[in-house]
Every structure is written in structure tokens, then in C-alpha cells.
């Protein structure tokens, strides 16, 4: 766990027509020296449209590795500091590429 | 012509039966959902009975919405279920009206659940990623200009960190195939809503009724007349589910029918005398007949019905709803309260997104009505409607609201 000021961030599912599509997964901290050795940072991060998941973390590079339940189609997942609008990471996903193995990279 | 309605019902039933046989063998044309019969047998405490049969031909518009086309035929009797299959023309009007019509229904099939409990363990998911990334490395070495190949100039340090969305097309397709193969046969992609919801529906019904009545002729005297009139109805319905278990249904219907005259007369003509007990004794007799004076009046009715209900949260095997019904037309306004309760008796559940569920249902609808008349006394009624239904959804469509035309 890197040292530094703790940040309150939220993970948001947006730009989807589905009210039920749910992203479920974990936050991994990326070891920048050896990216193959990522470490689990926060588990059980679950979010759907209008229901973000909030957690506390420290500055660093992270990945949200997740799968999709209860919905299909295109959607976006983004991470931002609570109370701000600037995305720390924001990407488009689509269940046409499968329901599992999704990865969102973001930097706090 | 009495055989015609019966023949039509038999033809509809045969077509429906054949369609169900196709469903059971699993045949399915691309774009089309399995064809199923839709049947309804209704009886109520006023003695009215209706049997309706439709062939439900459904087209999958996409994985969420399905359009159903239901050409329908129905027979109805006013004196009980037993009279449904008999026809009699000795009364004031024909007692076996036959109707044809149909409805178009846009179904919301709901969304499909990936079923997390059946997803592959992380090590298997990692193996798929490694295979897919390897495929991209091969493709990108051969064609560096391919989309997303900028990520595959060198092997990524951690293949699990690559989303399928960020792979080359061939790698992503391989990943999707491997995932789909692992899910196959596990029946995980179940409909989140558990049943198709008839989001929008429109329906129409047409038929003819034959009336006998007394009509004035040129010399001013009444004479017996027979005439056939068209009757029709149009309806539209909207259903939505709020949250997971609360249903809201709105139905509107417009109908044009005939209402018999309330003025009746009796006339008698001399008949053959009846002999007495002693020879030569006789008594004069008359034969009397009844008739309604004047042609049945044209009557237009409009009905609005709003229902709010609750659906079984576990398996959607029952639901109930309640709401007001307002009917206006002619010389009266009828205010009513419907409380339909649906109980699933049997079901055939599809397994994939191309399969469609089919349900056998019992619907019991207590109905309280208060009829406000412009002329005469108001009337209160209690009606219990019992129905056996075979259809795709736990919900009915707009045709239901006009089936007692």
C-alpha cells in the first residue's frame, strides 16, 4: 500500500440504457515497476446506473477488474474523486465482448 | 351458416396445436420466436362465456424486444359455458356471436443475466486472456495496422489487464467464444424479469349480430324484420413494471355495438280451438308472440381501466392487481373496481434468449360495478370472472379488454 493522502473516490456506471446492468469486481493496485505483480486493493466493488460504489484509496495506478451481471449492451465505467467531475479513468465497455474479463485503468 | 364459426375455431386450434408441436421440438427460424397458441376460456357469474383462440407469431426485433402478431377468433354465448358449442337462432337474436380480430403486442423480454455464480474461475479467465492476447500478437505481427494493434507491439506484461474491448478483433472474438463455451448448458442467461411484459398492445375485434325486431311498414303497421349489424371494438394497452415487483397497466377501449329496444309488444292471433270434455264442446284459443319495437340502437362505448399490482417476487408464479374501470356510452356511466388474480398452473420455460416462455394461467377477477343511468334506477352488480389462459406472459394484452364485445 503506497503512502500518501487518502482520497475518497467513486466508481460510476453510466451511459447505459439498462437500469439493472451491474459491474462487479475488485480494485487492483498496479506495480509500475513490475506490472505483472498487481495487488488486490479493494474487493467487492459493485455499481450500476445511479448507484455508484465509493471507497477510499491513496494516490497510485489502479485497475478495476470486473464482470457484468443483469444487463447487456454498451456502457461506460468511470472513476472520479467524490465531488468532482474530472474522470481519473473512464472507458467504454460492451457485453458483445463478453461478460467477464473487463478492465478499467485509472490513476489517483 | 352456423357451422362456419365452429369450423373456424377448429382450424385455429389445429394451427395452434401444430405450432406448439414445433415449439416442443425446438425448431426456430432466425428472427422469429417459436410460434405458440394463445387460448382463453372465460366464464362469469352473469352467464356469459367466451372462447378465444389465437396463433401467436412473434418476431424478435432484438434481444430485448419482441413483436407478437395474434390473429384471433372467438365464440361467445350469453347463457353459460355449455352453450359455447351450440348455436340457436330461435330467440330475439342469434345466441352464438362469432368474432374475428387480433392484436399486435410489443413485448419487453427484459435483460439477460450473465449469472456470476456460473462464470469461470479466475485461472480459467486468465487462460482465455492468454490465448486471446497470443492471437492478437500473431495478427498484429502480420498486420500492424489492424485496429488496437498499438497495444500488441510487444507482449503485454500482464494479459489479464487487457480488456477484450481493447484486443484486436480476432482476439476479442476468441475470448467471447471461450467464455460462451464455458457458460453453455448452465442455463444462466435467464430473463431478469422472469416473463415477457406486453409493453404496448393494440387490438381490434369485429363481428356481426343478427336481430329480429318489429319495424313499421308503409301502411303504419308493424311487421317482423331481421337485420344483421356489424359490431366492432378497438383497444390499446400499456404495461410497465416499476422496480421488480410492481406492475402498472392502462387499457383504453372503444366499441360500437347495438342495444335492443326496451319496448316490447305482444300480439295474439286466433288459433285452432281446444276440444272440451264433452262431445262438441270447444274453447277458442289464441297464439301469442312477443317482439321488440324498433331496430336496435347504435351504441358507442368507451372504457378506461387502470390497474396497479404486485408480482410474486420469487418465481413470478402469481400476481394480483386492482384498479378502477370506467365505461361510458349510451345512457349510462359505469364505475367499477377490478381485482384480477393470476395463478400459474403450468409453464414451459425457454433456456436461451431465442426461447420464449409459455404459461398456463388461471385468472380470477372479482368485479364490482355501479351503473349510473340517465333514465331509470341506478344498478349495482357483482361479477366474478373465471378464465383459463394459455399465453406467453403473465400479463394479458389489449384484446382482453374487448373480448366481451
Interface residues (C-beta under 8 A of the other chain):
Chain A: X18 X20 X21 X24 X30 X34 X35 X36 X38 X63 X65 X67 X68 X69 X70 X71 X72 X91 X92 X93 X94 X95 X96 X97 X98 X99 X100 X101 X102 X103 X104 X105
Chain B: X63 X64 X111 X112 X113 X114 X115 X116 X119 X120 X125 X128 X129 X157 X158 X160 X161 X162 X163 X164 X165 X166 X172 X175 X176 X179 X180 X192
